[in-house]
Amino acid sequence: MSDFTRRQAIGTAALSATGAALAATHGSAAAQVPASAAAAAFAGKHAPKPLPFNPAKLTGLSEKLITSHWENNYQGSVRGLNTIETRLAAAMADPEFPPVAYSGLKREELHRTGSVVLHELYFGALGGSGNPGGSIAEALGNWFGSHDAWAAEFRRTAMSLAGGSGWCVLTWNAHTRSLHNYWAWDHMHGAVTGTPLIALDMYEHAYHMDYGTAAARYVDAFMANLDWAVVDARYRAAIA
């Protein structure tokens, strides 16, 4: 069994156990939720952010691909996160809720949160000309030797995930105060003190509709559409 298939199986089993425990919860979940559990942490009121660009005007990324990605994968994670938060509230109202089932909910909370955040960073940095500029361009040159050297390492990191899943993330590490391209196998990986500046979705749903298995062409298209003013603003906020 491949790692990807194994992770799918584990995730499905965990969610099945969680669902069974929720079904066994007696009484109305809404009636059992204490006032403290109705706080913002359990509100389940996340709303999807609109695309900050016209998806019909990107270079090398079709409107159909971008719209499908935004509507199905991103908004699906927003809905999933809202559901998980309300189920956490219901679980906290039951003193006998099984720890193993609560573990499944917390894993899914982290998974969905990561997906929502990374997708918003992904879409939020598209719509530009791909021409680097601002203080981030100078910083990348300082840390990697040149902008081209950074871009080569970013592409190689991205392609190390091709054909499977994950994210390539340019990150400001606040602990080491340095810039790095980090490899993220799924939505739950990231430097502990890292602030993502560029998030490149390497799950096949992000490119297969346009490029099939030609992931390198997708990476090139992503780079050609980066809005470096957005990336620079994220960098300046991170180092402030």
ZAMARGU-4260 file (C-alpha; in steps of 0.2 Angstrom, whole numbers, plus 5000, padded with zeros to 4 digits):
<rodrens>
0) 5000/5000/5000 | 5007/5017/4995 | 5010/5031/5008 | 4996/5041/5000 | 4983/5027/5001
5) 4988/5022/5018 | 4986/5040/5024 | 4968/5040/5016 | 4964/5024/5025 | 4970/5030/5042
10) 4960/5047/5039 | 4944/5038/5034 | 4945/5026/5049 | 4948/5040/5061 | 4933/5050/5054
15) 4922/5034/5054 | 4926/5032/5073 | 4922/5050/5076 | 4906/5049/5066 | 4901/5034/5076
20) 4904/5042/5093 | 4894/5058/5087 | 4880/5047/5082 | 4880/5039/5100 | 4879/5055/5109
25) 4863/5056/5118 | 4850/5070/5116 | 4851/5086/5106 | 4869/5091/5102 | 4863/5110/5102
30) 4854/5108/5118 | 4870/5100/5126 | 4882/5114/5121 | 4886/5125/5136 | 4888/5143/5134
35) 4907/5143/5135 | 4907/5131/5120 | 4897/5143/5110 | 4913/5155/5110 | 4921/5160/5094
40) 4933/5145/5094 | 4918/5134/5091 | 4907/5145/5081 | 4909/5137/5064 | 4906/5153/5055
45) 4921/5154/5043 | 4916/5162/5026 | 4925/5159/5009 | 4935/5174/5003 | 4932/5179/4985
50) 4945/5177/4972 | 4955/5194/4971 | 4957/5192/4952 | 4948/5188/4936 | 4951/5169/4934
55) 4948/5171/4915 | 4963/5182/4914 | 4977/5172/4921 | 4992/5166/4910 | 4992/5147/4908
60) 4979/5143/4921 | 4962/5141/4914 | 4946/5149/4921 | 4939/5131/4923 | 4953/5125/4933
65) 4954/5140/4945 | 4935/5141/4947 | 4934/5122/4951 | 4949/5123/4963 | 4941/5138/4972
70) 4923/5131/4972 | 4926/5113/4976 | 4943/5111/4986 | 4944/5128/4995 | 4926/5130/4999
75) 4924/5112/5003 | 4938/5115/5017 | 4929/5130/5023 | 4913/5120/5025 | 4922/5106/5033
80) 4930/5117/5046 | 4914/5125/5051 | 4906/5107/5053 | 4921/5101/5063 | 4920/5117/5075
85) 4902/5114/5079 | 4905/5095/5082 | 4919/5100/5094 | 4907/5110/5103 | 4895/5096/5104
90) 4908/5084/5110 | 4914/5095/5124 | 4896/5095/5130 | 4897/5076/5133 | 4909/5072/5147
95) 4909/5053/5141 | 4914/5058/5123 | 4928/5045/5119 | 4946/5053/5118 | 4950/5043/5103
100) 4935/5051/5094 | 4940/5068/5100 | 4957/5065/5093 | 4950/5062/5076 | 4940/5079/5077
105) 4956/5088/5082 | 4966/5081/5068 | 4952/5086/5056 | 4952/5103/5063 | 4970/5105/5060
110) 4969/5098/5043 | 4954/5109/5038 | 4962/5124/5045 | 4978/5122/5036 | 4969/5119/5020
115) 4959/5135/5022 | 4974/5146/5026 | 4985/5139/5013 | 4972/5140/4999 | 4969/5158/5004
120) 4987/5162/5003 | 4988/5153/4986 | 4974/5162/4978 | 4978/5178/4986 | 4995/5179/4978
125) 4989/5176/4960 | 4984/5189/4947 | 5001/5198/4945 | 5014/5199/4931 | 5026/5187/4939
130) 5039/5200/4939 | 5048/5201/4956 | 5050/5217/4965 | 5050/5226/4982 | 5060/5222/4998
135) 5056/5203/4996 | 5066/5202/4980 | 5081/5209/4988 | 5080/5198/5003 | 5078/5182/4992
140) 5094/5187/4983 | 5103/5190/5000 | 5097/5173/5006 | 5099/5162/4991 | 5113/5171/4981
145) 5101/5178/4968 | 5083/5178/4963 | 5086/5165/4950 | 5094/5153/4963 | 5079/5155/4974
150) 5067/5152/4960 | 5077/5136/4955 | 5076/5129/4973 | 5058/5134/4974 | 5054/5124/4958
155) 5064/5109/4964 | 5055/5109/4980 | 5038/5110/4972 | 5043/5096/4959 | 5048/5084/4974
160) 5030/5084/4978 | 5023/5081/4960 | 5012/5067/4957 | 5006/5066/4975 | 5001/5079/4987
165) 5007/5094/4997 | 5013/5112/4996 | 5029/5121/4992 | 5030/5136/5004 | 5041/5151/5004
170) 5042/5155/5023 | 5049/5168/5034 | 5056/5159/5049 | 5054/5171/5064 | 5064/5160/5075
175) 5080/5159/5064 | 5075/5176/5055 | 5078/5168/5038 | 5069/5164/5022 | 5067/5146/5017
180) 5057/5136/5004 | 5049/5122/5015 | 5042/5105/5009 | 5024/5102/5016 | 5017/5084/5013
185) 5000/5090/5018 | 4990/5104/5025 | 4997/5101/5043 | 5016/5103/5039 | 5025/5120/5042
190) 5039/5128/5052 | 5033/5131/5070 | 5038/5149/5069 | 5035/5151/5050 | 5025/5164/5041
195) 5020/5158/5024 | 5024/5171/5010 | 5020/5160/4995 | 5010/5144/4995 | 5010/5133/4980
200) 4997/5119/4979 | 5005/5104/4973 | 4990/5092/4975 | 4985/5086/4958 | 4968/5094/4958
205) 4977/5111/4957 | 4984/5107/4939 | 4978/5090/4932 | 4963/5098/4923 | 4975/5109/4913
210) 4992/5100/4912 | 4988/5081/4916 | 5005/5075/4924 | 5015/5089/4917 | 5017/5097/4934
215) 5033/5107/4929 | 5022/5117/4916 | 5010/5121/4930 | 5023/5127/4942 | 5030/5139/4928
220) 5012/5145/4925 | 5010/5148/4944 | 5026/5158/4944 | 5021/5168/4929 | 5005/5174/4938
225) 5013/5179/4955 | 5008/5196/4962 | 5024/5201/4970 | 5017/5216/4978 | 5006/5205/4988
230) 5021/5194/4993 | 5031/5209/4997 | 5017/5216/5009 | 5017/5199/5017 | 5036/5199/5020
235) 5036/5217/5027 | 5022/5212/5039 | 5031/5196/5044 | 5048/5205/5048 | 5040/5221/5057
</rodrens>
